Amino acid sequence: MIFNYTIMEKEIKKYIQWVIVSLMIIFNSSCVELDKDALDVLSTGSFWQNESDAKLALVGVYKSTGTDFWSSTNAIRMDAATDNAYSKDFNGWDDALSLEMTPENVILSSVWSAGYKKIAKCNNFLENIGNAEMDENKKREMIAEVRFIRAYQYFWLTNFFGDIPLVTNILDFNTANHVTRDPKTTIISFLYKELSESAVDLPTTRIASEKGRVNRGAALAMKGRLQMSEKKWSEAATTFKTIIDMGVFMIDPNYQNIFLEAGEKSNEIILAAQYLPTDYSWSQKGVLPSQYGGGYGTIKVVEDLVGAYLMKDGKAKESSPLYNPNQPFINRDPRLYYSIFLPGFTKFQGKTYQAHPDSTGGDQDRVPINSSSGYYAKKFIDESLGAITNYGGDIVLIRYAEVLLNYLESKIEAGNTIDQNLLDLTINQLRLRASVSMPIVTETNPGLLRDIVRRERRIELAFEGPLRIWDLMRWRIAHEKLVGKFYGMKITNDPSNYTKFEVNENGNVFVVNRIGMDPDINYLWPIPQSERDINGNLTQNSGY
């Protein structure tokens, strides 16, 4: 459903309690008057009078609409659609890149609906902000923020669905449910304009009281992502170099801290979705293994990702003398320890995480029931709080590490000369974090370096929203990677005589058999059937 203005009014009313706290935190407003009558009669013109009204509406725009691409719901869990993880008990992400993806998929319709809800809020703001009497420079800045947020949604929607309705104004009920799909090329042209123009009116930096509001770096980073999607490599490299030359962002020496509430002010974070522990939170319990306060363990990491982390000597485990198959987690890239619960190795809340299916109690009991891998996502999980349902840690949407990797990839694909200075400016900054301290990259051969960068992206950016899906899709390798059996932790040293659970030749427990995808069909998601039932003008993508 493409949401109309009446629905938009109802959405804003729901924010009245949350906005009181959010305004104080995001805008440092200690005395904002909220007139409920004004909120009840938005359509009569009593709202949009001044800057306070504009700020109130802006907070409503920033707030997530559930499963849009600005929410904790999609952070972490979207990797279940990739070769990083599995989660059959979470609403269908597992089928997102497979032959099993259908127009009836629940998460599919949820993402579409939430995305267009967010877009409707943006359109409402942009059509009414002109009525507010306030400083014109502040107004211009707010308009740029909302144009960015709208573009952010459209970027992901068109990447996944292809041709989609381009709605840039408030629609009445009849019009909203009769829109047609615009060509992806039209959406792309629109995004270039929106991101380029909004970047001009956005500030380079934000003061502490404006933490969470969009900055120029975010707009440029999204423009660069767009250029990468369109394989405009030279233009993308120029865009990312502009961010680097701003000198505002830097690699944080503490990798783990970036994803915790304590690290929300990190200069590596370019943009993050804001959360509050009491008024607007998300659930750590849904991600934690069950042995820690009854967590649900929804994200089951697979061995394929664990094995991608290098040894401390910078070599793959298959070629490193440091690798011991009986102690597989020793001497590994420290990012493995910060990102994944490792059975028999990870120390969390004073105890060693265990997950062997032959044990009793705890998460291991779920193995035969839910095809558990024994590995779980640890990134974004605050050890000091455990399995709480009201966690206030922000969700990182864009960070400087990705910008550096994007710049290097763009330079490679543009056919530019690669030298050590470029490597030291980009990928080696990530390797040389104090908390990581991995050997630097010296490879300058573009073909060999491409594989190194792709592996680095996978481990550096694991569980960060749609990034792994995006990579697999834009590299056109999803149909090669997402097929066959995936396994979890090693559970036996004698696989040929082990019969309790299915294991591979190395003794790793079977998790899931991915049936693969059709490269001529599944690189685009189907238009949700629930939307086509409402609007007969919405055509379907080929093959569905």
KOLVO-174615 format. One record per residue (C-alpha): residue number from 1; residue in three letters; x, y, z. Coordinates in nm, 4 decimals, padded with zeros to 6 digits. Example, Ala and Ser with C-alpha at 12.3 -4.5 7.8 and 13.67 -1.06 7.14 Angstrom:
2
  seq  type         x         y         z
    1   ALA   01.2300  -00.4500   00.7800
    2   SER   01.3670  -00.1060   00.7140
end
This chain:
544
  seq  type         x         y         z
    1   MET   00.0000   00.0000   00.0000
    2   ILE   00.1307   00.3450  -00.0936
    3   PHE   00.0371   00.5453   00.2156
    4   ASN  -00.1749   00.8586   00.1944
    5   TYR  -00.1896   01.1690   00.4118
    6   THR  -00.4664   01.0466   00.6434
    7   ILE  -00.2521   00.7529   00.7447
    8   MET   00.0380   00.9915   00.7904
    9   GLU  -00.1619   01.1932   01.0451
   10   LYS  -00.2341   00.8818   01.2485
   11   GLU   00.1335   00.7879   01.2459
   12   ILE   00.2396   01.1263   01.3843
   13   LYS  -00.0166   01.1045   01.6641
   14   LYS   00.1391   00.7781   01.7773
   15   TYR   00.4683   00.9573   01.8360
   16   ILE   00.3387   01.2037   02.0963
   17   GLN   00.4784   01.0219   02.4000
   18   TRP   00.8043   00.9176   02.2324
   19   VAL   00.8708   01.2612   02.0861
   20   ILE   00.8950   01.4330   02.4263
   21   VAL   01.2137   01.2449   02.5107
   22   SER   01.3442   01.2218   02.1540
   23   LEU   01.3296   01.5952   02.0958
   24   MET   01.5266   01.6628   02.4112
   25   ILE   01.7943   01.4123   02.3161
   26   ILE   01.8233   01.4638   01.9413
   27   PHE   01.7724   01.8406   01.9368
   28   ASN   01.8705   01.9255   02.2954
   29   SER   01.5352   02.0966   02.3428
   30   SER   01.4717   02.1177   02.7155
   31   CYS   01.1427   02.3017   02.6877
   32   VAL   00.9392   02.1954   02.3851
   33   GLU   00.5664   02.2587   02.4181
   34   LEU   00.3598   01.9730   02.2768
   35   ASP   00.0032   02.0813   02.2058
   36   LYS  -00.2019   01.7639   02.1610
   37   ASP  -00.4846   01.9591   02.0005
   38   ALA  -00.2399   02.0782   01.7372
   39   LEU  -00.1419   01.7183   01.6642
   40   ASP  -00.5076   01.6187   01.6373
   41   VAL  -00.5857   01.8758   01.3694
   42   LEU  -00.2802   01.8656   01.1459
   43   SER  -00.4908   01.8812   00.8323
   44   THR  -00.6631   02.2041   00.9353
   45   GLY  -00.3490   02.4120   00.9145
   46   SER  -00.2950   02.4691   01.2869
   47   PHE   00.0259   02.2676   01.2696
   48   TRP   00.3377   02.3738   01.0739
   49   GLN   00.3381   02.7192   01.2310
   50   ASN   00.6947   02.7439   01.3567
   51   GLU   01.0290   02.5760   01.4132
   52   SER   00.9002   02.3691   01.7052
   53   ASP   00.6337   02.2161   01.4811
   54   ALA   00.8952   02.1440   01.2158
   55   LYS   01.1226   01.9740   01.4702
   56   LEU   00.8371   01.7608   01.5951
   57   ALA   00.7558   01.6453   01.2428
   58   LEU   01.1245   01.5868   01.1680
   59   VAL   01.1569   01.3508   01.4643
   60   GLY   00.8585   01.1605   01.3268
   61   VAL   01.0382   01.1242   00.9942
   62   TYR   01.3527   00.9890   01.1591
   63   LYS   01.1650   00.7320   01.3647
   64   SER   01.1662   00.3855   01.2125
   65   THR   00.8427   00.2512   01.0668
   66   GLY   00.9121  -00.1082   01.1661
   67   THR   01.0981  -00.2996   00.8970
   68   ASP   01.2116  -00.0075   00.6837
   69   PHE   01.5814   00.0237   00.6025
   70   TRP   01.6371   00.2487   00.9041
   71   SER   01.5607  -00.0025   01.1749
   72   SER   01.7107  -00.2565   01.4131
   73   THR   01.4743  -00.5150   01.2657
   74   ASN   01.6801  -00.5305   00.9485
   75   ALA   02.0195  -00.4833   01.1104
   76   ILE   02.1878  -00.8135   01.1936
   77   ARG   01.8950  -01.0258   01.0730
   78   MET   01.9330  -00.9538   00.7016
   79   ASP   02.2487  -01.1644   00.6938
   80   ALA   02.0165  -01.4644   00.7309
   81   ALA   01.9506  -01.4189   00.3585
   82   THR   02.3197  -01.4660   00.2770
   83   ASP   02.6092  -01.7082   00.3131
   84   ASN   02.6817  -01.5572   00.6558
   85   ALA   02.3902  -01.6913   00.8568
   86   TYR   02.0573  -01.8712   00.8719
   87   SER   01.7359  -01.8071   01.0622
   88   LYS   01.4381  -02.0094   00.9440
   89   ASP   01.2370  -01.8950   01.2442
   90   PHE   01.2485  -01.5273   01.1433
   91   ASN   00.9798  -01.4324   00.8924
   92   GLY   01.1439  -01.5318   00.5686
   93   TRP   01.4783  -01.3550   00.5295
   94   ASP   01.6290  -01.6944   00.4477
   95   ASP   01.4304  -01.7076   00.1241
   96   ALA   01.5199  -01.3573   00.0044
   97   LEU   01.7791  -01.4791  -00.2458
   98   SER   01.6437  -01.8206  -00.3418
   99   LEU   01.3986  -02.0076  -00.5587
  100   GLU   01.1732  -02.0182  -00.2528
  101   MET   01.1147  -01.6416  -00.2597
  102   THR   00.7506  -01.5842  -00.3506
  103   PRO   00.5241  -01.2775  -00.3731
  104   GLU   00.3554  -01.4003  -00.0538
  105   ASN   00.6726  -01.3786   00.1578
  106   VAL   00.5955  -01.2001   00.4859
  107   ILE   00.9172  -01.0045   00.5231
  108   LEU   00.8947  -00.8953   00.1611
  109   SER   00.5596  -00.7228   00.2045
  110   SER   00.6706  -00.5827   00.5388
  111   VAL   00.9815  -00.4189   00.3887
  112   TRP   00.7792  -00.2711   00.1008
  113   SER   00.5043  -00.1371   00.3277
  114   ALA   00.7437   00.0073   00.5883
  115   GLY   00.9581   00.1669   00.3203
  116   TYR   00.6644   00.3468   00.1638
  117   LYS   00.5367   00.4507   00.5064
  118   LYS   00.8701   00.6210   00.5610
  119   ILE   00.8504   00.7815   00.2175
  120   ALA   00.4977   00.9073   00.2926
  121   LYS   00.6230   01.0761   00.6101
  122   CYS   00.9001   01.2395   00.4096
  123   ASN   00.6568   01.3635   00.1437
  124   ASN   00.4254   01.5053   00.4093
  125   PHE   00.7141   01.6923   00.5682
  126   LEU   00.8445   01.8325   00.2400
  127   GLU   00.5021   01.9549   00.1284
  128   ASN   00.4323   02.1365   00.4563
  129   ILE   00.7654   02.2656   00.5872
  130   GLY   00.7288   02.5749   00.3688
  131   ASN   00.4414   02.6912   00.5908
  132   ALA   00.6536   02.7089   00.9058
  133   GLU   00.7871   03.0508   01.0017
  134   MET   01.1490   02.9863   01.0957
  135   ASP   01.5066   03.0594   00.9990
  136   GLU   01.5461   02.9827   00.6284
  137   ASN   01.8894   02.8244   00.6722
  138   LYS   01.7523   02.5808   00.9315
  139   LYS   01.4582   02.5086   00.7051
  140   ARG   01.6874   02.4330   00.4138
  141   GLU   01.8902   02.1985   00.6306
  142   MET   01.5803   02.0101   00.7493
  143   ILE   01.4584   01.9758   00.3918
  144   ALA   01.7957   01.8281   00.2939
  145   GLU   01.7746   01.5781   00.5812
  146   VAL   01.4325   01.4566   00.4758
  147   ARG   01.5259   01.4372   00.1090
  148   PHE   01.8167   01.2169   00.2139
  149   ILE   01.5996   00.9907   00.4294
  150   ARG   01.3541   00.9480   00.1435
  151   ALA   01.6390   00.8733  -00.0982
  152   TYR   01.7822   00.6202   00.1474
  153   GLN   01.4577   00.4203   00.1330
  154   TYR   01.4284   00.4471  -00.2432
  155   PHE   01.7886   00.3312  -00.2883
  156   TRP   01.7264  -00.0003  -00.1153
  157   LEU   01.3771  -00.0502  -00.2558
  158   THR   01.4907  -00.0084  -00.6166
  159   ASN   01.8008  -00.2224  -00.5602
  160   PHE   01.5832  -00.5112  -00.4472
  161   PHE   01.2594  -00.4642  -00.6421
  162   GLY   01.3804  -00.2883  -00.9576
  163   ASP   01.1004  -00.0776  -01.1074
  164   ILE   00.8920   00.0743  -00.8266
  165   PRO   00.6431   00.3607  -00.7860
  166   LEU   00.8213   00.6940  -00.7482
  167   VAL   00.5972   00.8952  -00.5180
  168   THR   00.7167   01.2420  -00.4241
  169   ASN   00.3983   01.4094  -00.3045
  170   ILE   00.1024   01.3472  -00.0748
  171   LEU  -00.1537   01.1182  -00.2358
  172   ASP  -00.5249   01.0859  -00.1700
  173   PHE  -00.6615   00.7389  -00.1023
  174   ASN  -00.7730   00.6671  -00.4574
  175   THR  -00.4488   00.7827  -00.6193
  176   ALA  -00.2328   00.6013  -00.3648
  177   ASN  -00.3840   00.2684  -00.4574
  178   HIS  -00.3630   00.3157  -00.8334
  179   VAL   00.0008   00.4149  -00.8821
  180   THR   00.2172   00.2366  -01.1380
  181   ARG   00.5801   00.1292  -01.1333
  182   ASP   00.8401   00.3726  -01.2647
  183   PRO   01.1489   00.2412  -01.4476
  184   LYS   01.4534   00.1849  -01.2287
  185   THR   01.6437   00.4285  -01.4515
  186   THR   01.3981   00.7004  -01.3476
  187   ILE   01.4499   00.6166  -00.9794
  188   ILE   01.8280   00.6258  -01.0232
  189   SER   01.8166   00.9694  -01.1901
  190   PHE   01.5962   01.0936  -00.9071
  191   LEU   01.8392   00.9604  -00.6458
  192   TYR   02.1405   01.1264  -00.8049
  193   LYS   01.9612   01.4600  -00.7919
  194   GLU   01.8325   01.4169  -00.4363
  195   LEU   02.1625   01.3017  -00.2881
  196   SER   02.3755   01.5575  -00.4739
  197   GLU   02.1537   01.8511  -00.3832
  198   SER   02.0931   01.7482  -00.0226
  199   ALA   02.4687   01.7119   00.0344
  200   VAL   02.5134   02.0811  -00.0444
  201   ASP   02.2704   02.1910   00.2281
  202   LEU   02.3834   01.9454   00.4958
  203   PRO   02.6518   02.0348   00.7522
  204   THR   02.9869   01.8603   00.7448
  205   THR   02.9768   01.8008   01.1199
  206   ARG   02.7135   01.7921   01.3920
  207   ILE   02.7355   01.9255   01.7459
  208   ALA   02.6731   01.6772   02.0280
  209   SER   02.3098   01.7810   02.0747
  210   GLU   02.2404   01.6966   01.7093
  211   LYS   02.3806   01.3448   01.7266
  212   GLY   02.1900   01.1193   01.4895
  213   ARG   02.0918   01.3836   01.2374
  214   VAL   02.2092   01.3390   00.8792
  215   ASN   02.5358   01.5032   00.7752
  216   ARG   02.7041   01.5710   00.4413
  217   GLY   02.9190   01.2587   00.4671
  218   ALA   02.6073   01.0407   00.4800
  219   ALA   02.4624   01.1948   00.1636
  220   LEU   02.7914   01.1523  -00.0209
  221   ALA   02.8320   00.7947   00.1030
  222   MET   02.4888   00.7022  -00.0318
  223   LYS   02.5682   00.8752  -00.3607
  224   GLY   02.8857   00.6668  -00.3782
  225   ARG   02.6917   00.3478  -00.3083
  226   LEU   02.4562   00.4424  -00.5901
  227   GLN   02.7488   00.4928  -00.8268
  228   MET   02.8908   00.1549  -00.7267
  229   SER   02.5559  -00.0124  -00.7955
  230   GLU   02.5573   00.1491  -01.1392
  231   LYS   02.9253   00.0548  -01.1941
  232   LYS   03.0243   00.4185  -01.2346
  233   TRP   03.3571   00.3385  -01.0740
  234   SER   03.5549   00.6547  -01.1462
  235   GLU   03.2684   00.8739  -01.0258
  236   ALA   03.2297   00.6588  -00.7140
  237   ALA   03.6003   00.6886  -00.6359
  238   THR   03.5762   01.0669  -00.6633
  239   THR   03.2761   01.0746  -00.4299
  240   PHE   03.4415   00.8612  -00.1639
  241   LYS   03.7658   01.0573  -00.1884
  242   THR   03.5628   01.3712  -00.1157
  243   ILE   03.4503   01.2145   00.2137
  244   ILE   03.8067   01.1149   00.2982
  245   ASP   03.9363   01.4646   00.2224
  246   MET   03.6760   01.6186   00.4543
  247   GLY   03.8951   01.4986   00.7415
  248   VAL   03.5928   01.4579   00.9682
  249   PHE   03.5717   01.0810   01.0066
  250   MET   03.8376   00.8388   01.1225
  251   ILE   03.8872   00.4715   01.2017
  252   ASP   03.8113   00.3947   01.5648
  253   PRO   04.0883   00.1946   01.7357
  254   ASN   03.8253  -00.0006   01.9319
  255   TYR   03.6343  -00.2120   01.6790
  256   GLN   03.3949  -00.3726   01.9253
  257   ASN   03.2981  -00.0460   02.0902
  258   ILE   03.1626   00.1078   01.7681
  259   PHE   02.8567  -00.1186   01.7870
  260   LEU   02.7752  -00.0662   02.1539
  261   GLU   02.5939   00.2113   02.3353
  262   ALA   02.9249   00.3215   02.4885
  263   GLY   03.0676   00.3898   02.1425
  264   GLU   02.7831   00.5889   01.9923
  265   LYS   02.9973   00.9023   01.9675
  266   SER   03.2683   00.7304   01.7653
  267   ASN   03.4103   00.9402   01.4824
  268   GLU   03.3913   00.6333   01.2603
  269   ILE   03.0109   00.6430   01.2596
  270   ILE   02.8779   00.8524   00.9727
  271   LEU   02.5108   00.7698   01.0306
  272   ALA   02.3237   00.5564   01.2823
  273   ALA   01.9605   00.4887   01.3666
  274   GLN   01.8996   00.6309   01.7134
  275   TYR   01.7546   00.4240   01.9991
  276   LEU   01.6664   00.4948   02.3618
  277   PRO   01.6530   00.2300   02.6381
  278   THR   01.3126   00.3336   02.7709
  279   ASP   01.1177   00.5037   02.4936
  280   TYR   01.2485   00.3591   02.1679
  281   SER   01.4524   00.0431   02.2038
  282   TRP   01.5282  -00.2943   02.0493
  283   SER   01.5704  -00.6457   02.1880
  284   GLN   01.9107  -00.7971   02.2573
  285   LYS   01.7221  -01.1030   02.3765
  286   GLY   01.6182  -01.1819   02.0216
  287   VAL   01.9817  -01.2232   01.9154
  288   LEU   02.1521  -01.3754   02.2233
  289   PRO   02.1833  -01.7550   02.2614
  290   SER   01.9369  -01.9042   02.5076
  291   GLN   02.1927  -01.9819   02.7776
  292   TYR   02.2250  -01.6077   02.8420
  293   GLY   01.8978  -01.5073   03.0014
  294   GLY   01.6764  -01.7094   02.7694
  295   GLY   01.7792  -01.5441   02.4447
  296   TYR   01.6064  -01.6520   02.1256
  297   GLY   01.9214  -01.6926   01.9173
  298   THR   01.7497  -01.5999   01.5930
  299   ILE   02.0693  -01.5458   01.3912
  300   LYS   02.2554  -01.8721   01.3417
  301   VAL   02.5964  -01.7965   01.1928
  302   VAL   02.7362  -02.0608   00.9579
  303   GLU   03.0872  -02.2048   00.9332
  304   ASP   03.1307  -02.0465   00.5912
  305   LEU   03.1562  -01.7034   00.7556
  306   VAL   03.3587  -01.8211   01.0549
  307   GLY   03.6081  -01.9798   00.8176
  308   ALA   03.6441  -01.6554   00.6213
  309   TYR   03.8227  -01.4843   00.9126
  310   LEU   04.1981  -01.4961   00.8591
  311   MET   04.4654  -01.6189   01.0960
  312   LYS   04.6783  -01.3656   01.2843
  313   ASP   04.9542  -01.4064   01.0268
  314   GLY   04.7183  -01.2706   00.7596
  315   LYS   04.6777  -01.6066   00.5857
  316   ALA   04.3654  -01.8147   00.5336
  317   LYS   04.3293  -02.1026   00.7787
  318   GLU   04.3781  -02.3494   00.4934
  319   SER   04.7328  -02.2208   00.4307
  320   SER   04.8467  -02.0922   00.7693
  321   PRO   05.0758  -02.2930   00.9986
  322   LEU   04.8995  -02.1260   01.2912
  323   TYR   04.5728  -02.3112   01.2281
  324   ASN   04.4946  -02.6019   01.4596
  325   PRO   04.1735  -02.7880   01.3652
  326   ASN   04.1378  -02.9026   01.7251
  327   GLN   04.1578  -02.5429   01.8488
  328   PRO   04.0140  -02.3580   01.5471
  329   PHE   03.9524  -02.0219   01.7151
  330   ILE   04.3031  -01.9552   01.8435
  331   ASN   04.5244  -01.7032   01.6591
  332   ARG   04.2442  -01.5621   01.4460
  333   ASP   04.1591  -01.2092   01.3304
  334   PRO   04.0229  -01.0483   01.6521
  335   ARG   03.7157  -00.9265   01.4643
  336   LEU   03.5971  -01.2875   01.4791
  337   TYR   03.5896  -01.2676   01.8584
  338   TYR   03.4018  -00.9371   01.8592
  339   SER   03.1419  -01.0476   01.6044
  340   ILE   03.0477  -01.4118   01.6719
  341   PHE   02.9703  -01.6368   01.9679
  342   LEU   03.2227  -01.9222   01.9374
  343   PRO   03.1372  -02.2456   02.1232
  344   GLY   03.3843  -02.3455   02.3912
  345   PHE   03.5786  -02.0244   02.3375
  346   THR   03.3774  -01.7020   02.3793
  347   LYS   03.3728  -01.5629   02.7328
  348   PHE   03.0501  -01.3753   02.7985
  349   GLN   02.9111  -01.2587   03.1328
  350   GLY   03.1645  -01.4602   03.3250
  351   LYS   03.1112  -01.7978   03.1582
  352   THR   03.2257  -01.9816   02.8505
  353   TYR   02.9689  -02.0106   02.5762
  354   GLN   02.8809  -02.3766   02.5059
  355   ALA   02.6676  -02.5173   02.2262
  356   HIS   02.7467  -02.8847   02.1641
  357   PRO   02.4304  -03.0796   02.0741
  358   ASP   02.5345  -03.3746   02.2906
  359   SER   02.5344  -03.1509   02.5978
  360   THR   02.2267  -03.0777   02.8089
  361   GLY   02.0653  -02.7440   02.8860
  362   GLY   02.1051  -02.4126   02.7180
  363   ASP   02.1103  -02.3328   02.3490
  364   GLN   02.2448  -02.6716   02.2438
  365   ASP   01.8986  -02.8252   02.3031
  366   ARG   01.7721  -02.6345   01.9994
  367   VAL   02.0091  -02.7996   01.7509
  368   PRO   01.7863  -03.0831   01.6256
  369   ILE   01.4768  -02.8607   01.6374
  370   ASN   01.5915  -02.5416   01.4676
  371   SER   01.8967  -02.6589   01.2731
  372   SER   02.1162  -02.4568   01.5050
  373   SER   02.4738  -02.3986   01.3958
  374   GLY   02.6184  -02.3385   01.7421
  375   TYR   02.7456  -01.9980   01.6251
  376   TYR   02.5520  -01.6762   01.6909
  377   ALA   02.5937  -01.3082   01.6112
  378   LYS   02.7710  -01.1126   01.8860
  379   LYS   02.8145  -00.7746   01.7168
  380   PHE   02.5864  -00.5037   01.8685
  381   ILE   02.5420  -00.7135   02.1873
  382   ASP   02.6262  -00.5323   02.5126
  383   GLU   02.7706  -00.7851   02.7565
  384   SER   02.6988  -00.5654   03.0572
  385   LEU   02.3245  -00.5783   02.9905
  386   GLY   02.2604  -00.9275   02.8560
  387   ALA   01.9196  -01.0489   02.7382
  388   ILE   01.7203  -00.7296   02.7753
  389   THR   01.4299  -00.6333   02.5525
  390   ASN   01.4771  -00.2567   02.5834
  391   TYR   01.8304  -00.1947   02.4626
  392   GLY   01.9138   00.1624   02.3630
  393   GLY   02.2240   00.1061   02.1531
  394   ASP   02.2210   00.2759   01.8121
  395   ILE   02.2303   00.0766   01.4892
  396   VAL   02.5109   00.1799   01.2548
  397   LEU   02.3881   00.2537   00.9012
  398   ILE   02.7023   00.4006   00.7431
  399   ARG   03.0557   00.4106   00.8796
  400   TYR   03.3928   00.5300   00.7628
  401   ALA   03.5414   00.1785   00.7329
  402   GLU   03.2955   00.1030   00.4549
  403   VAL   03.3809   00.4312   00.2811
  404   LEU   03.7494   00.3310   00.2732
  405   LEU   03.6710  -00.0146   00.1364
  406   ASN   03.4299   00.1362  -00.1164
  407   TYR   03.7009   00.3773  -00.2314
  408   LEU   03.9543   00.0995  -00.2764
  409   GLU   03.7080  -00.1240  -00.4617
  410   SER   03.6103   00.1635  -00.6903
  411   LYS   03.9741   00.2364  -00.7705
  412   ILE   04.0331  -00.1310  -00.8547
  413   GLU   03.7262  -00.1582  -01.0781
  414   ALA   03.8001   00.1747  -01.2470
  415   GLY   04.1332   00.0311  -01.3608
  416   ASN   04.3392   00.2843  -01.1661
  417   THR   04.6949   00.2159  -01.0544
  418   ILE   04.7086   00.0526  -00.7130
  419   ASP   05.0067   00.1333  -00.4935
  420   GLN   05.1023   00.0927  -00.1290
  421   ASN   04.9955   00.4470  -00.0439
  422   LEU   04.6395   00.3661  -00.1546
  423   LEU   04.6387   00.0437   00.0454
  424   ASP   04.7656   00.2255   00.3541
  425   LEU   04.4983   00.4929   00.3137
  426   THR   04.2193   00.2359   00.2928
  427   ILE   04.2224  -00.1308   00.3887
  428   ASN   04.5326  -00.1114   00.6077
  429   GLN   04.3704   00.1453   00.8341
  430   LEU   04.1182  -00.1248   00.9228
  431   ARG   04.3869  -00.3874   00.9716
  432   LEU   04.5950  -00.1620   01.1950
  433   ARG   04.3272  -00.0761   01.4509
  434   ALA   04.4726  -00.1182   01.7980
  435   SER   04.2039  -00.3768   01.8758
  436   VAL   04.2658  -00.5709   01.5527
  437   SER   04.6376  -00.5425   01.4663
  438   MET   04.6434  -00.7651   01.1585
  439   PRO   04.9228  -00.7765   00.8978
  440   ILE   04.8910  -00.5076   00.6354
  441   VAL   04.7973  -00.5758   00.2735
  442   THR   05.0773  -00.5310   00.0193
  443   GLU   04.9169  -00.6962  -00.2848
  444   THR   04.8796  -00.4514  -00.5755
  445   ASN   04.7724  -00.6934  -00.8492
  446   PRO   04.4085  -00.5887  -00.9171
  447   GLY   04.2812  -00.9424  -00.9719
  448   LEU   04.4303  -01.0773  -00.6500
  449   LEU   04.3483  -00.7618  -00.4541
  450   ARG   03.9831  -00.7810  -00.5587
  451   ASP   03.9443  -01.1107  -00.3702
  452   ILE   04.1228  -00.9671  -00.0655
  453   VAL   03.8918  -00.6646  -00.0563
  454   ARG   03.5807  -00.8772  -00.0951
  455   ARG   03.6845  -01.0983   00.1956
  456   GLU   03.7679  -00.7901   00.4037
  457   ARG   03.4226  -00.6438   00.3359
  458   ARG   03.2577  -00.9656   00.4456
  459   ILE   03.4277  -00.9859   00.7835
  460   GLU   03.4479  -00.6122   00.8552
  461   LEU   03.0822  -00.5424   00.7704
  462   ALA   02.9160  -00.8643   00.8883
  463   PHE   02.5640  -00.8206   01.0313
  464   GLU   02.5415  -00.4571   00.9220
  465   GLY   02.2014  -00.4424   00.7556
  466   PRO   02.1683  -00.5025   00.3823
  467   LEU   02.5401  -00.4736   00.2982
  468   ARG   02.6166  -00.8447   00.2463
  469   ILE   02.3001  -00.8937   00.0386
  470   TRP   02.3930  -00.5855  -00.1633
  471   ASP   02.7446  -00.7151  -00.2233
  472   LEU   02.6293  -01.0594  -00.3354
  473   MET   02.3743  -00.9046  -00.5694
  474   ARG   02.5862  -00.6314  -00.7269
  475   TRP   02.8805  -00.8716  -00.7760
  476   ARG   02.6338  -01.1190  -00.9336
  477   ILE   02.7708  -01.4082  -00.7291
  478   ALA   02.4670  -01.4830  -00.5101
  479   HIS   02.3553  -01.7673  -00.7370
  480   GLU   02.7000  -01.9258  -00.6961
  481   LYS   02.7350  -01.8704  -00.3214
  482   LEU   02.3845  -01.9501  -00.1983
  483   VAL   02.3520  -02.3108  -00.3073
  484   GLY   02.4179  -02.6448  -00.1382
  485   LYS   02.4581  -02.7519   00.2212
  486   PHE   02.5762  -02.5116   00.4908
  487   TYR   02.7242  -02.6292   00.8177
  488   GLY   02.7828  -02.4997   01.1676
  489   MET   03.0241  -02.5833   01.4468
  490   LYS   03.2405  -02.8941   01.4564
  491   ILE   03.0758  -03.1543   01.6838
  492   THR   03.2850  -03.4679   01.6308
  493   ASN   03.6400  -03.5752   01.5516
  494   ASP   03.5097  -03.9027   01.4086
  495   PRO   03.2578  -03.7981   01.1405
  496   SER   03.2532  -04.1351   00.9618
  497   ASN   03.1156  -04.3081   01.2746
  498   TYR   02.9009  -04.0243   01.4086
  499   THR   02.5273  -04.0801   01.3548
  500   LYS   02.3298  -03.8581   01.5922
  501   PHE   02.3194  -03.5550   01.3593
  502   GLU   02.4235  -03.5088   01.0004
  503   VAL   02.7830  -03.3877   00.9746
  504   ASN   03.0281  -03.3219   00.6909
  505   GLU   03.3681  -03.4823   00.6394
  506   ASN   03.5199  -03.2415   00.8947
  507   GLY   03.2627  -03.3172   01.1630
  508   ASN   03.0657  -02.9936   01.1322
  509   VAL   02.6930  -03.0136   01.2028
  510   PHE   02.4508  -02.9706   00.9125
  511   VAL   02.2456  -02.6485   00.9266
  512   VAL   02.0553  -02.5925   00.6029
  513   ASN   02.0433  -02.6968   00.2405
  514   ARG   02.0046  -02.3859   00.0273
  515   ILE   01.8333  -02.4757  -00.2975
  516   GLY   01.9890  -02.1932  -00.4942
  517   MET   01.8442  -01.9208  -00.7119
  518   ASP   01.7766  -01.8506  -01.0774
  519   PRO   02.0113  -01.5701  -01.1910
  520   ASP   01.7583  -01.4651  -01.4538
  521   ILE   01.4837  -01.4179  -01.1936
  522   ASN   01.5915  -01.3956  -00.8314
  523   TYR   01.8250  -01.0967  -00.8484
  524   LEU   01.5024  -00.8985  -00.8247
  525   TRP   01.2461  -00.9631  -00.5537
  526   PRO   00.8826  -01.0101  -00.6535
  527   ILE   00.6373  -00.7267  -00.5981
  528   PRO   00.4424  -00.8305  -00.2844
  529   GLN   00.1146  -01.0006  -00.3688
  530   SER  -00.0566  -00.8140  -00.0857
  531   GLU   00.0235  -00.4883  -00.2675
  532   ARG  -00.0944  -00.6192  -00.6036
  533   ASP  -00.4207  -00.7343  -00.4458
  534   ILE  -00.4837  -00.3723  -00.3455
  535   ASN  -00.3470  -00.2127  -00.6593
  536   GLY  -00.4023  -00.3918  -00.9890
  537   ASN  -00.1756  -00.1420  -01.1663
  538   LEU   00.1336  -00.2924  -01.0063
  539   THR   00.2892  -00.5325  -01.2532
  540   GLN   00.5016  -00.8279  -01.1411
  541   ASN   00.8713  -00.8897  -01.1983
  542   SER   00.9471  -01.1546  -01.4589
  543   GLY   00.9420  -01.5161  -01.3430
  544   TYR   00.7209  -01.4761  -01.0358
end
